[in-house]
C-alpha cells in the first residue's frame, strides 16, 4: 500500500476495476483508497440489487475498512417523452440499466432505500438523454431535479447531478445555469471534467469557473485526449488534455471537502481494464497527495 497520504479522500467506482467486487476492493485497498461507489455489482445495476445482494456488497466493502460514499444510480438516464429526438452523436453508457421514464418513481424510491441501507449520503443522477434541441427540455429538467431535491431533503440525502456528455446538463456552463434555476441545498453537483471536455468545453479553468464551488459534492476523475477530428480517446489519468494538477489545486483552494473518485474509462494496456484502473488509481493518489 502507498504510504503517501492523499490530501483528498480517494475512492473509485468499483466496477471500473473489476466486475467482481472482491477483486475490485482488494486492488482499491492496495492502492490506498478508502471509499467505494456502487454502480454495477454482481452483474446488475446497483438499483436492481435485491436486499440480500445489497447486504452482501455492504459486508464486502466494510470488511476492507471502506465506506460506501455514493449510489451511482441511473436516475434520469432515460428518454424524455414528448421531446425532440435524442442526439445520437453521444455514446449512451447504460451499465446494465435499461429503465424508462415510467420507471423513475419506482427507481427513486429504491435509490433512497439503498442509500439508507448502505449509509451513502449521495445519490448520483442525470438529466435525461440529450436531445437535438436541449434548450427546449431545460424547464422539464429543472422540474425533475427540483422534485428529486425536495424528496432527498426528507431523507437528509443529497442529489448529486453528474454533468454527463450524453445528457442535457453536460458542461460547466450548463451546470451553472441549472444550479441557478434550482437553488436547493439538497441538489449539488458531481463534477466530471472529462465529461465536460467530451462535450466541447475546456473543463478547467473555463467550465469549472461556471460552477459554484460550494455546490460541488463529489468529483469524478478520468482523462481523455481530443483528436483533430474532435473525437475523444480515454487515456491514463494525468496524461490527457485535462489540467488535473490545476483542477485539484483549485478544489483545495476553494475549500472542497469531498471525495475524488476514479472512473477510469481507459481500456488499459492490451485491453486490461483492471491494470488500467490500478495505474490510474496510483496516478490519482499522486495527483491528490
Secondary structure, DSSP 8 states (H G I E B T S, - for coil): ---S--SSEEEEEGGGT-SSHHHHHHHHHHHT--EEEESEETTEEGGG--HHHHHHHHHHHHHTT-EEEEEEEEET-S--TTSS-B-TTS----TT----GGGHHHHHHHHHHHHHHHT--EEEE---B-BTTGGGGHHHHHHHHHHHHHHHHHTT-EEEEE--TTBS--SHHHHHHHHHH---TTEEEEEEHHHHHHTT--IIIIIGGGS-GGGEEEEEE-EEEE-TTS-EEEE-TTSSSS-HHHHHHHHHHTT--SEEEE------GGG-HHHHHHHHHHHHHHHH-
